Every structure is written in C-alpha cells, then in structure tokens.
Amino acid sequence: MAGWMIAARRISTRRDSRYMKFMSMEDKTGTYEVTLFPNAYQRLAPKTMSQGPYIFDGTVDDHFGVCSLNCQNLSVLERLPPDDGECMGPDAREMGIAKVLGPGGVWGWSIG
C-alpha cells in the first residue's frame, strides 16, 4: 500500500515498555491505519519521521470490522530533480505513482 502520513502516535507497550507506532495514512481513495509493532518499529523508526509518501509491506488485520495494515517493511519515496532520468518501473505505474511538479516548483511524487 502507498500513501502520505496524516497523523501518528507512538506508545510504549504495557508488558515490556517497548515502543510501537500507529500511523494514519491517506491516499487518493481514502484513509487507512498502519501499525508498526515493537520489532518492526525498532527497525523502521528512523524512516517514519516524514510525511512520506510511503510504500508499505505487511498483512491486513481485521478487528471487529476495522482493518489496519501490520507493517513489516516500508520505503520512503524521496523527492527527485526533474532531470534525473529515473525509470520508476511497472510496479510504480501499476500503483499509480508518478513524479510530478508540485507547489513552488518542487518535484515530488503523486500516488493515485
């Protein structure tokens, strides 16, 4: 899944006081929740300091009709200059990810 972070909350677990993180994400279809449990958060925490956009790998969990993504891995899409010549490949195109010129002439990514 891919999207931008709109809110996040870091908590510590009751049992062993390890940190984990809940991220509220948004793409062009709506919002969804991503959970980084302690082992994943320990590995991925430095990557969660921006608004993204992110691409997540994980499993979908359904608790009482509310779905969330249990994140196993994530990638942050970085801004690129317009003349980088990068080819994003078929996976990015299938997900609707494109390089765009944003406000103020800043190049970034569009998802959807």
C-alpha positions, -999 to +999 in steps of 0.1 A: +000+000+000+011+035-005+002+069+010+010+100+030+010+102+068-016+125+082-012+116+119+009+093+140+011+082+176+040+064+194+032+044+225+051+020+248+038-015+254+025-023+289+043-056+292+079-046+283+078-008+277+089-012+241+078+014+216+054+009+187+037+033+164+003+039+148+002+058+116-029+073+100-024+073+062-041+088+032-041+081-005-065+092-032-091+066-023-093+074+014-076+069+048-063+038+065-043+028+096-008+013+097+006-004+129+043-009+135+046-034+163+078-032+185+101-054+164+092-036+132+092-001+149+127-008+162+140-014+127+119+012+109+115+041+133+140+065+115+121+061+083+088+073+099+099+108+106+085+124+075+050+127+060+061+104+032+049+093+007+055+057+019+051+023+004+043-004+029+046-042+030+027-061+056-005-080+064-040-067+067-057-073+101-094-071+107-105-064+143-143-061+147-147-048+112-119-023+113-090-031+091-054-020+096-021-029+080+005-045+102+037-032+087+067-055+082+087-031+060+084+004+044+101+026+019+100+064+018+098+078-017+122+107-019+119+139-040+137+138-073+151+165-095+133+168-129+163+157-149+173+126-130+162+103-158+149+077-134+126+050-146+101+040-119+092+007-134+060-012-139+052-017-102+052+020-096+030+026-126+005-001-116+002+016-081-004+050-098+028+065-086+041+093-108+067+121-105+050+155-105+059+192-103+043+204-070+037+239-055+066+263-057+082+243-085+092+214-062+094+180-078+078+151-058+056+121-061+019+116-067+001+085-057-032+075-073 
